[in-house]
């Protein structure tokens, strides 16, 4: 069984005008690193990459790489709508010192396997570092299939991992089974928190999970339990995560809810998001508080 990893798709802290809140972002990075999380995934979906200018993305890349300073792995989301922009931003991140980039395919139109293989192939040929594929069919309208992934791996050695943001483990399991014999070191990470243990037991590498923004210590303990083959503890924490998954139901978009939850946890940040996302309202805040109180009660038993 591979060593289980838990990485955080980090929120991005903004001020009221939509500018980066430099100190708040540093506070978040330190919080996650001090908890022992295995890596930071910056400018993923949770990081609101879609609403940031290229200049702001580069500013955040420079900030996180310099502040983290190799204390944990840093992977940067660099997927853009064109091959050229994706290559340019990816190489900027690699040159800045990122450990790798994670690339979502162009969204809006559903793409064929031929289009996707062309896109990722061109990117892989030109990017000077490690690449993770980011599969999110609910947002892109298409699937990076296991067969397509295998074709890409046979041609591009710098494609080293894959985040599978699909709720069904059947897709992730088929991906692992298709890849593992020929590329045993390839990392397959689930994008849904509750699939973490199932992923590892199926031969995957773990999870990139948004709940770890708020409760990184629980996620770190979960990975430790799995790595130590303490399945009783892993099952106990699975129950915590299943309950915490209610956080995604509080609002149609969970990002403002995560930020408010982190504030309530004691982090020195604000819960501003890029518009049109709005801050959590009073009813949502009450739901967050109720969930966190329930979690505190469950954990303290």
Order of alpha helices (4+ residues) and beta strands (2+ residues): beta-alpha-beta-alpha-beta-alpha-beta-alpha-beta-alpha-alpha-beta-alpha-beta-alpha-beta-alpha-alpha-alpha-alpha
